[in-house]
Amino acid sequence: MEPNAPGPAASAVDTHCHLFLMEGDTAQIVRAARMAGVGRLVCVGIDPESSRRSLELAESFRGVFATAGVHPHSASEFDQPAGSVIEELLADPLVVGVGETGLDYYRRLSPQEDQQRAFRTHIALSRETGKPLVVHVREAWDDALRILAEERAELVVLHCFSGAEQVVREAGARGYFLSFAGNLTYPTADPLRAAAKAAPEDRLLVETDSPFLTPQGTRGAPNAPANVVEILAAVAALRGLNLGEMVGLATEASFRAFPLLR
C-alpha cells in the first residue's frame, strides 16, 4: 500500500476515470499516468459495488481518490440499502465527491422519474457532506439545470460536458465546473471545442472517462488516465495557451472543484 500523496513532478489531474472497468494491472496504469505527469486520478463510482472498489483503489495507490454514487443508468436500483452504502462511503476523506449521478435521456436505462429522484437525493448528499456533485447529463440539459437550481446544488462538476454555448454561459453564471473529455478531439466535435473555448478559465476541468472516449491520437485503444495530457494539449491550443499554462490552470480548478484533492 502506498501513501496517498502524488509525487512532486506529477501535477495534472484526471478528474474522472473508472479504474475498476479497465483491463490490465491497475498499478501499471497508475504508474503510467504518473510518468506522463498526471499526479491525481479521481476514480468515479457508478453503483455501490464500484464505489466501494474505488475507495479500495484510493487506499491502495498513491494519488488515487474516489467518489461514491449511482449512475442514472442504474437509478431504478437506488433504494434505501444502496443509499446507505453511498452515505457510509462518503464519510471517508478519500471519497472526494458524490456521484456520478444525473440524467441520461438518450439511453433511458432507468425511467426519467427514477433518474430525477436519485439525482435529487445525490444533490442532498452533496449539500450535507460539502463534497462536490459529479453530474452526468445526456440529452437532458433543461431538466438537469432546473433540478440543480431547485435543489440548491452548490459545488457542481458537469462531467464529460456536452452542452451548447448557452449552457456554458448558464453553468458559468452559477459557478459550476465544466469537465471536458477526449471526445473534444474528434473531427466532428466543433461545437464541443467551442464550448471548451468559452468555458470560464477558473471553472475548466479535464478528464479521460477511462476506459471510454479515447482521444483522437490513440483512438481505437482503450482510454487511460495518462491520456489526459493529450486533452490538456487540445484545450490549450483552443485557448491560445502553452501546455504548462493549461496544466496549471486546470489543476488549480481541480483543487477548487474537489477540495480534498489537495
C-alpha positions as CSV (number, residue, x, y, z in Angstrom):
1,M,0.0,0.0,0.0
2,E,1.3,3.5,-0.9
3,P,0.6,6.7,1.0
4,N,-2.0,8.8,-0.9
5,A,0.1,11.7,-2.0
6,P,1.3,12.2,-5.5
7,G,5.0,12.8,-6.4
8,P,6.0,16.5,-6.9
9,A,6.7,16.2,-10.6
10,A,3.2,14.9,-11.5
11,S,0.8,17.8,-11.4
12,A,-2.0,17.2,-13.9
13,V,-5.4,15.8,-12.7
14,D,-7.7,13.3,-14.4
15,T,-10.9,14.4,-12.7
16,H,-12.9,11.4,-13.9
17,C,-11.9,7.8,-14.7
18,H,-13.2,4.3,-14.0
19,L,-10.1,2.3,-13.0
20,F,-12.4,-0.6,-11.9
21,L,-13.5,-1.0,-15.6
22,M,-10.1,-1.1,-17.1
23,E,-8.3,-4.2,-18.2
24,G,-4.7,-4.8,-17.1
25,D,-2.7,-4.1,-13.9
26,T,-4.0,-1.1,-12.0
27,A,-0.6,-0.4,-10.6
28,Q,0.8,-0.2,-14.1
29,I,-2.0,2.1,-15.2
30,V,-1.4,4.5,-12.3
31,R,2.3,4.4,-12.8
32,A,2.0,5.2,-16.5
33,A,-0.2,8.2,-15.6
34,R,2.3,9.4,-13.1
35,M,5.1,9.1,-15.6
36,A,3.1,11.2,-18.1
37,G,2.7,13.9,-15.5
38,V,-0.7,13.0,-14.1
39,G,-0.4,13.0,-10.3
40,R,-4.0,12.7,-9.2
41,L,-6.8,10.5,-10.5
42,V,-10.4,10.6,-9.4
43,C,-11.9,7.1,-9.7
44,V,-15.6,7.6,-10.1
45,G,-18.1,5.1,-8.7
46,I,-21.3,4.2,-10.7
47,D,-23.0,2.0,-8.2
48,P,-22.4,0.8,-4.6
49,E,-20.1,-2.0,-5.6
50,S,-17.9,0.1,-7.9
51,S,-17.9,2.9,-5.3
52,R,-16.5,0.5,-2.7
53,R,-14.0,-0.7,-5.2
54,S,-13.0,3.0,-6.0
55,L,-12.3,3.6,-2.3
56,E,-10.2,0.4,-2.1
57,L,-8.1,1.6,-5.0
58,A,-7.7,5.0,-3.4
59,E,-6.5,3.3,-0.3
60,S,-4.0,1.2,-2.3
61,F,-2.5,3.7,-4.8
62,R,-0.7,7.0,-4.3
63,G,-2.6,9.8,-5.9
64,V,-5.9,7.9,-6.5
65,F,-9.1,9.3,-5.0
66,A,-12.7,8.0,-5.1
67,T,-16.3,9.1,-5.5
68,A,-19.4,7.3,-4.4
69,G,-22.7,7.3,-6.2
70,V,-25.2,5.7,-8.6
71,H,-25.2,6.4,-12.3
72,P,-28.5,7.4,-13.9
73,H,-28.5,4.2,-15.9
74,S,-28.9,2.3,-12.6
75,A,-31.2,4.9,-10.9
76,S,-34.0,2.4,-10.5
77,E,-31.7,0.4,-8.2
78,F,-31.0,3.3,-6.0
79,D,-33.0,2.1,-3.0
80,Q,-32.5,2.6,0.7
81,P,-29.8,-0.1,1.1
82,A,-27.9,1.4,-1.8
83,G,-28.2,4.8,-0.4
84,S,-26.9,3.7,3.0
85,V,-23.8,2.3,1.3
86,I,-23.2,5.5,-0.5
87,E,-23.6,7.6,2.7
88,E,-21.2,5.3,4.6
89,L,-18.6,5.7,1.8
90,L,-19.0,9.4,1.7
91,A,-17.8,9.7,5.3
92,D,-14.3,8.6,4.2
93,P,-11.9,11.6,3.3
94,L,-10.5,9.6,0.3
95,V,-14.0,9.8,-1.2
96,V,-13.8,13.3,-2.6
97,G,-17.2,13.6,-4.5
98,V,-20.8,12.5,-4.8
99,G,-21.7,10.6,-7.9
100,E,-21.7,10.1,-10.7
101,T,-25.3,11.0,-10.8
102,G,-27.5,12.9,-13.2
103,L,-29.9,12.4,-16.1
104,D,-29.5,10.4,-19.3
105,Y,-32.5,10.7,-21.6
106,Y,-30.5,9.2,-24.5
107,R,-30.3,5.6,-23.4
108,R,-33.1,5.8,-20.8
109,L,-31.9,2.6,-19.0
110,S,-33.9,3.8,-16.0
111,P,-37.2,5.7,-16.2
112,Q,-37.0,9.5,-16.1
113,E,-38.8,9.7,-12.8
114,D,-36.3,7.3,-11.1
115,Q,-33.4,9.2,-12.6
116,Q,-34.8,12.5,-11.2
117,R,-35.5,11.0,-7.8
118,A,-32.0,9.6,-7.5
119,F,-30.5,12.9,-8.8
120,R,-32.3,14.9,-6.1
121,T,-31.1,12.5,-3.4
122,H,-27.5,12.8,-4.6
123,I,-27.7,16.6,-4.5
124,A,-28.9,16.4,-0.9
125,L,-26.0,14.2,-0.1
126,S,-23.6,16.7,-1.7
127,R,-25.1,19.6,0.4
128,E,-24.9,17.5,3.6
129,T,-21.3,16.4,3.1
130,G,-20.0,19.5,1.4
131,K,-18.5,17.3,-1.3
132,P,-18.8,18.1,-5.0
133,L,-21.6,16.6,-7.1
134,V,-20.3,14.8,-10.2
135,V,-23.1,15.1,-12.8
136,H,-23.7,13.1,-16.0
137,V,-26.1,14.8,-18.4
138,R,-27.0,13.5,-21.8
139,E,-29.9,15.0,-23.8
140,A,-31.4,16.3,-20.6
141,W,-30.0,19.7,-20.0
142,D,-33.2,21.6,-19.3
143,D,-34.3,19.2,-16.6
144,A,-30.8,18.8,-15.2
145,L,-30.3,22.6,-14.8
146,R,-33.8,23.0,-13.4
147,I,-33.3,20.3,-10.8
148,L,-29.9,21.6,-9.8
149,A,-31.4,25.0,-9.2
150,E,-34.5,23.7,-7.4
151,E,-32.3,21.6,-5.0
152,R,-29.8,24.4,-4.5
153,A,-26.8,22.5,-5.6
154,E,-23.6,24.4,-4.9
155,L,-20.4,22.6,-5.8
156,V,-21.2,21.0,-9.2
157,V,-18.9,19.3,-11.7
158,L,-20.5,18.8,-15.1
159,H,-18.7,15.7,-16.2
160,C,-17.9,15.0,-19.9
161,F,-19.5,18.3,-20.8
162,S,-21.7,18.2,-23.9
163,G,-23.8,21.3,-23.6
164,A,-24.2,24.1,-26.1
165,E,-22.6,27.5,-25.6
166,Q,-25.8,28.8,-23.8
167,V,-25.4,26.0,-21.3
168,V,-21.7,27.1,-20.8
169,R,-23.0,30.6,-20.0
170,E,-25.6,29.4,-17.6
171,A,-23.2,27.0,-15.9
172,G,-20.6,29.7,-15.6
173,A,-23.1,32.1,-14.1
174,R,-23.9,29.5,-11.4
175,G,-20.3,28.8,-10.7
176,Y,-20.4,25.2,-11.9
177,F,-17.3,23.4,-13.1
178,L,-17.2,22.1,-16.7
179,S,-15.1,19.0,-17.4
180,F,-14.0,18.1,-20.9
181,A,-13.0,14.6,-22.1
182,G,-11.3,13.0,-25.1
183,N,-14.3,13.4,-27.5
184,L,-13.3,17.1,-27.7
185,T,-10.5,16.0,-30.0
186,Y,-12.8,14.2,-32.5
187,P,-13.0,15.7,-36.0
188,T,-16.8,16.3,-35.7
189,A,-16.6,17.9,-32.3
190,D,-16.6,21.6,-33.3
191,P,-19.5,22.5,-31.0
192,L,-17.7,20.9,-28.1
193,R,-14.4,22.7,-28.9
194,A,-16.4,26.0,-29.0
195,A,-17.8,25.2,-25.5
196,A,-14.3,24.5,-24.2
197,K,-13.0,27.7,-25.6
198,A,-15.9,29.6,-24.0
199,A,-15.7,28.0,-20.6
200,P,-14.6,30.2,-17.7
201,E,-10.9,29.8,-17.1
202,D,-11.3,29.1,-13.4
203,R,-14.0,26.5,-13.9
204,L,-12.5,24.4,-16.7
205,L,-11.5,20.8,-15.9
206,V,-10.2,17.8,-17.9
207,E,-10.9,14.1,-17.7
208,T,-10.4,10.9,-19.6
209,D,-13.6,9.0,-18.6
210,S,-11.3,5.9,-19.0
211,P,-11.7,3.4,-20.4
212,F,-14.1,5.3,-22.7
213,L,-13.7,8.3,-25.1
214,T,-10.1,7.7,-26.1
215,P,-8.6,10.9,-27.7
216,Q,-8.2,11.0,-31.4
217,G,-4.4,10.4,-31.4
218,T,-4.8,6.9,-29.8
219,R,-8.4,6.2,-30.8
220,G,-9.2,2.5,-31.2
221,A,-7.4,1.6,-28.0
222,P,-8.9,1.7,-24.5
223,N,-8.5,5.1,-22.9
224,A,-6.2,5.5,-19.9
225,P,-5.6,8.3,-17.4
226,A,-2.2,9.1,-18.9
227,N,-4.1,10.4,-22.0
228,V,-5.4,13.4,-20.1
229,V,-2.3,15.2,-21.2
230,E,-3.5,15.0,-24.8
231,I,-6.8,16.5,-23.8
232,L,-5.0,19.3,-21.9
233,A,-2.9,20.0,-25.0
234,A,-6.0,20.2,-27.2
235,V,-7.7,22.7,-24.8
236,A,-4.5,24.7,-24.5
237,A,-4.4,25.1,-28.3
238,L,-8.0,26.2,-28.4
239,R,-7.4,28.9,-25.8
240,G,-4.0,30.1,-27.1
241,L,-2.0,28.7,-24.1
242,N,1.0,26.5,-23.9
243,L,0.7,23.1,-22.2
244,G,2.3,24.2,-19.0
245,E,-0.1,27.1,-18.6
246,M,-3.1,24.9,-19.2
247,V,-1.9,22.2,-16.8
248,G,-1.5,24.9,-14.1
249,L,-5.0,26.4,-14.7
250,A,-6.8,23.0,-14.9
251,T,-5.0,21.7,-11.8
252,E,-5.9,24.8,-9.7
253,A,-9.5,24.5,-10.9
254,S,-9.5,20.8,-9.9
255,F,-8.5,21.7,-6.4
256,R,-11.3,24.2,-6.2
257,A,-13.8,21.6,-7.6
258,F,-12.5,18.8,-5.3
259,P,-11.1,20.5,-2.2
260,L,-10.0,17.1,-0.7
261,L,-7.6,16.5,-3.6
262,R,-5.0,18.9,-2.1
